[in-house]
Amino acid sequence: MIMTTETVRQLDRKRFEALLAQDADALAELCHPELMLTHTDGAPENYESYLRKIRESAWVFQRIDHPVHRISLVGDTAVVLGEMDADFTVGGAVKHLSNITLAVWVREDGKWRMLAFHPTPKQ
């Protein structure tokens, strides 16, 4: 697959759609096995823990808005700068996120997968 900025937008959109649908199988295909993900509070996740929590419904998202501000393509790497505004439930409590996000996608063996995701609270 040739990576274009539109392809990156589609992949990012698919990831957020899978998160809303709690579709761990789709996320497993979209995320790299070496996934490094942090939460707004700094708590880390890896591929296995992230997918396990999705399967266990640790977070149930009711809404996610994810505008993309900039995509940089360099070789087999794509970096996506955007936002994540979301409403979700965790442990029975309703929460709201308002973050700036950075996602890193890499191509390996001809397949593009998200390697890293980091949200930072908006100021």
C-alpha positions as CSV (number, residue, x, y, z in Angstrom):
1,M,0.0,0.0,0.0
2,I,1.4,3.4,-0.9
3,M,1.1,5.8,2.0
4,T,-0.5,9.2,1.3
5,T,-1.8,11.7,3.8
6,E,-5.3,10.6,2.8
7,T,-4.4,6.9,3.6
8,V,-3.1,8.0,7.0
9,R,-6.3,9.9,7.7
10,Q,-8.3,6.8,6.8
11,L,-6.2,4.5,9.0
12,D,-6.5,7.0,11.9
13,R,-10.3,7.2,11.4
14,K,-10.6,3.4,11.3
15,R,-8.7,3.2,14.6
16,F,-11.1,5.6,16.3
17,E,-14.1,3.8,14.8
18,A,-12.8,0.5,16.1
19,L,-12.3,2.1,19.6
20,L,-15.9,3.4,19.6
21,A,-17.1,0.0,18.5
22,Q,-14.9,-1.8,21.1
23,D,-13.6,-3.9,18.2
24,A,-10.4,-5.4,19.6
25,D,-9.8,-7.5,16.5
26,A,-9.8,-4.5,14.3
27,L,-7.5,-2.6,16.7
28,A,-5.2,-5.6,16.7
29,E,-4.8,-5.3,12.9
30,L,-4.3,-1.6,13.1
31,C,-1.8,-1.5,15.9
32,H,1.8,-2.6,15.8
33,P,2.8,-5.5,18.2
34,E,5.4,-3.1,19.7
35,L,2.7,-0.5,20.4
36,M,3.6,2.2,22.9
37,L,0.6,4.1,24.2
38,T,0.2,6.5,27.1
39,H,-2.9,7.8,28.6
40,T,-3.5,11.5,29.5
41,D,-2.5,10.7,33.1
42,G,0.8,9.2,31.9
43,A,-0.2,5.5,32.5
44,P,1.5,3.3,29.8
45,E,-0.1,0.6,27.8
46,N,1.5,-2.0,25.4
47,Y,-0.2,-4.0,22.7
48,E,-1.4,-6.8,24.9
49,S,-2.6,-4.7,27.8
50,Y,-4.4,-2.2,25.5
51,L,-6.3,-5.0,23.6
52,R,-7.1,-6.8,26.8
53,K,-8.7,-3.6,28.3
54,I,-10.6,-3.1,25.1
55,R,-12.0,-6.6,25.3
56,E,-12.8,-6.1,29.0
57,S,-14.6,-2.8,28.2
58,A,-12.3,-1.0,30.6
59,W,-13.2,2.2,28.6
60,V,-16.6,2.6,26.9
61,F,-16.5,5.5,24.5
62,Q,-19.8,7.3,23.7
63,R,-18.2,9.9,21.4
64,I,-14.8,10.7,19.9
65,D,-14.0,13.7,17.8
66,H,-10.6,13.5,16.2
67,P,-9.7,16.3,13.9
68,V,-6.3,16.0,12.3
69,H,-4.1,19.1,12.0
70,R,-1.0,17.9,10.3
71,I,0.4,14.7,8.8
72,S,4.2,14.3,8.1
73,L,5.3,11.4,5.9
74,V,9.0,10.5,6.1
75,G,10.0,7.2,4.5
76,D,8.2,4.4,6.2
77,T,6.9,6.6,9.0
78,A,3.9,8.8,9.3
79,V,3.4,11.2,12.2
80,V,-0.1,12.5,12.9
81,L,-0.8,15.6,15.0
82,G,-4.4,16.0,16.0
83,E,-6.9,16.3,18.8
84,M,-9.1,13.9,20.7
85,D,-12.2,15.2,22.4
86,A,-14.2,12.3,23.8
87,D,-16.8,11.2,26.3
88,F,-16.4,7.8,27.9
89,T,-17.1,5.7,30.9
90,V,-14.4,4.1,33.0
91,G,-15.1,2.2,36.2
92,G,-18.7,3.4,36.1
93,A,-17.6,7.1,36.0
94,V,-18.4,9.3,33.1
95,K,-15.3,11.2,31.9
96,H,-14.4,13.8,29.2
97,L,-11.1,14.1,27.4
98,S,-9.8,17.1,25.6
99,N,-6.3,16.4,24.3
100,I,-3.8,17.2,21.7
101,T,-2.5,13.9,20.2
102,L,0.5,12.5,18.5
103,A,0.3,9.2,16.6
104,V,3.2,7.4,14.9
105,W,2.4,4.9,12.1
106,V,5.1,2.7,10.5
107,R,5.2,0.4,7.5
108,E,6.7,-3.0,8.1
109,D,6.4,-5.9,5.7
110,G,4.2,-3.8,3.5
111,K,1.6,-3.1,6.2
112,W,1.0,0.1,8.0
113,R,0.3,0.0,11.7
114,M,0.2,2.5,14.6
115,L,3.4,2.2,16.7
116,A,2.8,4.9,19.2
117,F,0.0,7.2,20.5
118,H,0.4,10.0,23.1
119,P,-2.3,12.4,24.2
120,T,-1.5,15.6,26.1
121,P,-4.3,17.7,27.8
122,K,-5.2,20.9,26.1
123,Q,-4.2,24.1,27.9
